[in-house]
Amino acid sequence: MFKLTSLNLNGLRSAATKGVADWVAELAPDCICMQEIRVQASDIEGRFEAMAGLKGHFHFAERKGYAGTAVYTKHEPSEVVVGWGDKEFDAEGRYLELRFDTLKRRFSVISCYFPSGSSGEERQAAKYRFLKGFFPHLIALKAEREFVLCGDINIAHKEIDLKNWRGNQKNSGFLPEERAWMTKLLDAGAEGAGLVDVYRMLKPDTTDEAYTWWSNRGQAYAKNVGWRLDYHLATPKTAQLARSEQIFKTIKFSDHAPITVDYEFTL
């Protein structure tokens, strides 16, 4: 089995003080994708190059204390791709792709942190720019290789993906345009990207247990008033190898819960 985990940390240094390394050691994933690491290369040196026996790879944001992605892996990648070729969003450290290619296989694990538009119109516009540019990138990638993209997508796709869907239809993360983008991403037809939402493939009907993020306001976590914002998005062949999933709701390194999927293959 290939155990793949995704987690938005809201800061690697903060998560470290809460015992994230011990938890990763206990979980023993093959790879763990992290988003919003909020560190620079100087913060990594002598402290975070490895975690629980896994080697770290990083995409740092130019702005200190902001965004950033990482992948810690048990297996040595054949190539590390930092950024997806968009100057605006590569400066924010939002995309890290590890390739594990052999003569018989072309396969990538991607850690991706989609922009949030919740702070206002300017960031929502940036989110739409990201979605517009990222869609053709994923289509091109799918044409040449298998992959799993793990990340904080910052979109709840359907009504079952958040508690208060009626009250959030005009809020970032559940806007009609964002949801339509996700629908097109998962559409196997000629106009879609044909990717698979792995969690929903395994758990098509779950509601309350599916949430991976809770607001810090109004006792949202205690009341489980959550959103499903963290995903595994996979090419169809790889998605069909998914066997089990787990959302670790009681693990609190940030306001996101880790999500793990076990795939029936090895690197």
C-alpha positions as CSV (number, residue, x, y, z in Angstrom):
1,M,0.0,0.0,0.0
2,F,1.0,3.6,-0.7
3,K,-0.1,5.8,2.2
4,L,-0.6,9.4,1.2
5,T,-1.6,12.2,3.6
6,S,-2.5,15.8,3.1
7,L,-2.5,18.5,5.8
8,N,-2.8,22.3,5.9
9,L,-0.6,23.2,8.8
10,N,-1.2,27.0,9.3
11,G,2.5,27.1,9.9
12,L,5.2,24.4,10.1
13,R,6.8,25.9,13.2
14,S,3.5,26.1,15.0
15,A,2.6,22.5,14.1
16,A,6.1,21.4,15.3
17,T,5.4,22.8,18.8
18,K,2.1,20.7,18.8
19,G,3.9,17.4,18.0
20,V,3.4,17.0,14.3
21,A,6.6,15.0,13.9
22,D,5.6,12.5,16.5
23,W,2.2,12.1,14.8
24,V,3.8,11.6,11.4
25,A,6.1,9.0,12.9
26,E,3.1,7.1,14.3
27,L,1.1,7.4,11.1
28,A,4.1,6.3,9.0
29,P,2.9,7.6,5.6
30,D,4.9,7.1,2.4
31,C,4.3,10.8,1.6
32,I,2.8,13.6,3.4
33,C,1.8,16.8,1.5
34,M,1.7,20.0,3.5
35,Q,0.2,23.4,2.7
36,E,0.5,26.8,4.3
37,I,3.9,25.9,5.8
38,R,4.7,29.7,6.2
39,V,8.5,29.3,6.4
40,Q,11.6,30.2,4.4
41,A,14.6,28.2,3.5
42,S,16.5,29.7,6.5
43,D,13.8,28.3,8.9
44,I,14.2,24.8,7.5
45,E,18.0,24.5,7.9
46,G,19.0,22.3,10.7
47,R,15.4,21.7,11.8
48,F,13.0,20.6,9.2
49,E,15.0,19.0,6.4
50,A,13.5,15.7,7.4
51,M,10.6,14.6,9.5
52,A,10.0,11.1,11.0
53,G,12.5,9.6,8.6
54,L,10.9,11.3,5.6
55,K,12.9,13.8,3.4
56,G,11.4,17.2,2.9
57,H,11.0,19.1,-0.3
58,F,9.7,22.7,-0.3
59,H,8.2,25.5,-2.3
60,F,8.5,28.7,-0.3
61,A,6.5,31.9,-0.8
62,E,8.6,35.0,-1.5
63,R,6.6,36.8,1.2
64,K,7.7,35.8,4.7
65,G,5.2,33.9,6.9
66,Y,2.9,33.2,4.0
67,A,1.5,30.2,2.2
68,G,4.1,27.7,0.9
69,T,3.9,24.0,0.3
70,A,6.0,20.9,1.2
71,V,6.1,17.2,0.6
72,Y,7.9,14.8,2.9
73,T,8.6,11.5,1.3
74,K,10.1,8.0,2.1
75,H,11.0,7.5,-1.6
76,E,13.5,9.5,-3.6
77,P,11.8,11.4,-6.4
78,S,13.2,11.3,-9.9
79,E,12.4,15.0,-10.3
80,V,11.1,17.9,-8.2
81,V,9.0,20.5,-9.9
82,V,8.7,23.7,-8.0
83,G,5.8,25.8,-9.3
84,W,3.5,25.3,-12.2
85,G,4.7,28.2,-14.4
86,D,2.5,31.0,-13.3
87,K,4.5,33.9,-12.1
88,E,1.9,35.4,-9.7
89,F,1.1,32.2,-7.9
90,D,4.5,30.6,-8.0
91,A,5.7,33.6,-6.0
92,E,3.2,32.5,-3.3
93,G,4.7,28.9,-3.1
94,R,1.4,27.2,-4.0
95,Y,2.6,24.1,-6.1
96,L,5.1,21.4,-5.5
97,E,5.2,18.3,-7.6
98,L,7.4,15.2,-6.9
99,R,7.8,12.9,-9.8
100,F,8.5,9.2,-9.3
101,D,9.2,8.1,-12.8
102,T,10.5,4.7,-14.0
103,L,10.8,3.1,-17.4
104,K,7.3,1.7,-16.9
105,R,5.6,4.5,-14.9
106,R,5.1,8.2,-15.0
107,F,3.6,9.2,-11.6
108,S,3.5,12.4,-9.5
109,V,2.5,13.4,-6.1
110,I,1.5,17.1,-5.9
111,S,1.0,19.3,-2.9
112,C,-1.1,22.4,-3.8
113,Y,-2.6,25.3,-1.8
114,F,-5.4,27.0,-3.7
115,P,-5.9,30.7,-2.9
116,S,-8.7,31.7,-0.5
117,G,-11.0,34.5,-1.5
118,S,-12.5,35.0,1.9
119,S,-10.6,38.2,2.8
120,G,-12.3,40.3,0.1
121,E,-12.9,41.0,-3.6
122,E,-9.2,41.4,-4.5
123,R,-8.3,37.9,-3.3
124,Q,-11.4,36.4,-4.8
125,A,-10.4,37.8,-8.1
126,A,-6.9,36.3,-7.6
127,K,-8.6,33.0,-6.8
128,Y,-10.5,33.1,-10.1
129,R,-7.2,33.9,-12.0
130,F,-5.7,30.8,-10.3
131,L,-8.5,28.6,-11.2
132,K,-8.6,29.8,-14.8
133,G,-4.9,29.1,-15.3
134,F,-4.6,26.0,-13.3
135,F,-7.3,24.1,-15.2
136,P,-5.4,23.7,-18.5
137,H,-2.2,22.9,-16.5
138,L,-4.0,19.9,-15.0
139,I,-5.4,18.8,-18.3
140,A,-1.9,18.9,-19.9
141,L,-0.4,17.0,-16.9
142,K,-3.1,14.3,-17.1
143,A,-2.3,13.8,-20.8
144,E,1.2,12.8,-20.0
145,R,1.2,11.1,-16.5
146,E,-0.7,9.7,-13.6
147,F,-0.9,11.8,-10.5
148,V,-2.5,12.5,-7.1
149,L,-2.9,16.2,-6.2
150,C,-3.3,16.6,-2.5
151,G,-4.3,20.0,-1.1
152,D,-6.3,22.6,0.5
153,I,-8.6,23.4,-2.4
154,N,-10.6,26.1,-0.6
155,I,-13.8,25.0,-2.3
156,A,-16.6,22.9,-0.9
157,H,-18.0,21.3,-4.0
158,K,-21.5,20.2,-3.1
159,E,-24.2,20.8,-0.5
160,I,-23.1,17.7,1.5
161,D,-19.6,19.2,1.7
162,L,-20.4,21.8,4.3
163,K,-22.8,22.1,7.2
164,N,-24.5,25.5,6.5
165,W,-24.7,25.3,2.7
166,R,-27.8,27.5,2.6
167,G,-26.2,30.4,4.4
168,N,-22.9,30.2,2.5
169,Q,-24.0,30.4,-1.1
170,K,-22.7,33.9,-1.4
171,N,-19.5,33.2,0.5
172,S,-16.0,32.4,-0.9
173,G,-15.5,28.7,-1.0
174,F,-19.1,27.9,-2.0
175,L,-19.7,30.4,-4.7
176,P,-21.5,29.1,-7.9
177,E,-18.5,29.8,-10.1
178,E,-16.1,27.9,-7.8
179,R,-18.4,24.9,-7.6
180,A,-18.9,24.9,-11.4
181,W,-15.1,24.9,-11.8
182,M,-14.9,21.8,-9.5
183,T,-17.7,20.1,-11.5
184,K,-15.9,20.7,-14.7
185,L,-12.6,19.5,-13.2
186,L,-14.3,16.2,-12.3
187,D,-16.3,15.9,-15.6
188,A,-15.1,13.0,-17.7
189,G,-16.7,14.4,-20.8
190,A,-15.0,16.3,-23.6
191,E,-15.1,19.7,-21.8
192,G,-14.0,18.4,-18.4
193,A,-10.6,17.5,-16.9
194,G,-11.7,14.0,-15.9
195,L,-10.1,14.0,-12.5
196,V,-11.5,12.0,-9.6
197,D,-12.4,13.3,-6.1
198,V,-11.0,10.2,-4.3
199,Y,-12.7,10.8,-1.0
200,R,-16.1,11.1,-2.7
201,M,-15.4,8.0,-4.7
202,L,-14.9,6.0,-1.5
203,K,-17.5,7.9,0.6
204,P,-20.2,9.2,-1.8
205,D,-22.8,10.1,0.8
206,T,-21.0,11.2,4.0
207,T,-21.8,14.6,5.4
208,D,-20.8,15.5,9.0
209,E,-17.8,13.1,8.9
210,A,-16.4,14.5,5.7
211,Y,-15.5,17.9,7.0
212,T,-11.8,18.9,7.2
213,W,-11.9,22.6,8.2
214,W,-13.7,24.5,10.9
215,S,-13.9,28.3,11.5
216,N,-12.3,29.5,14.7
217,R,-15.6,31.4,15.4
218,G,-18.7,30.4,17.2
219,Q,-17.5,27.0,18.5
220,A,-17.6,25.6,14.9
221,Y,-15.3,22.7,15.7
222,A,-17.1,21.7,18.9
223,K,-20.4,21.8,17.0
224,N,-18.9,20.2,13.9
225,V,-20.0,23.1,11.7
226,G,-17.4,22.3,9.1
227,W,-16.4,22.4,5.4
228,R,-14.7,19.8,3.3
229,L,-11.9,21.8,1.8
230,D,-9.0,19.3,1.7
231,Y,-8.9,16.8,-1.2
232,H,-7.1,14.0,-3.0
233,L,-7.7,14.7,-6.8
234,A,-6.4,11.8,-8.9
235,T,-6.2,10.6,-12.5
236,P,-8.8,7.9,-13.0
237,K,-6.4,4.9,-13.1
238,T,-4.7,5.9,-9.9
239,A,-8.0,6.7,-8.2
240,Q,-9.2,3.2,-8.9
241,L,-6.4,2.0,-6.7
242,A,-7.7,3.9,-3.6
243,R,-8.8,1.4,-1.0
244,S,-9.5,3.4,2.2
245,E,-9.5,6.9,3.6
246,Q,-9.3,8.5,7.0
247,I,-10.0,12.0,8.2
248,F,-8.3,12.7,11.6
249,K,-10.7,15.0,13.2
250,T,-9.3,14.8,16.7
251,I,-5.8,15.7,15.5
252,K,-5.4,19.5,16.0
253,F,-2.3,21.0,14.5
254,S,-4.3,23.7,12.8
255,D,-7.9,24.5,11.8
256,H,-7.7,21.7,9.2
257,A,-7.8,18.0,9.8
258,P,-5.3,15.7,8.0
259,I,-6.7,13.3,5.4
260,T,-5.1,10.0,4.4
261,V,-5.8,7.7,1.5
262,D,-4.3,4.2,1.1
263,Y,-3.6,3.3,-2.5
264,E,-2.9,-0.3,-3.6
265,F,0.4,0.2,-5.3
266,T,4.0,0.8,-4.2
267,L,6.7,3.1,-5.5
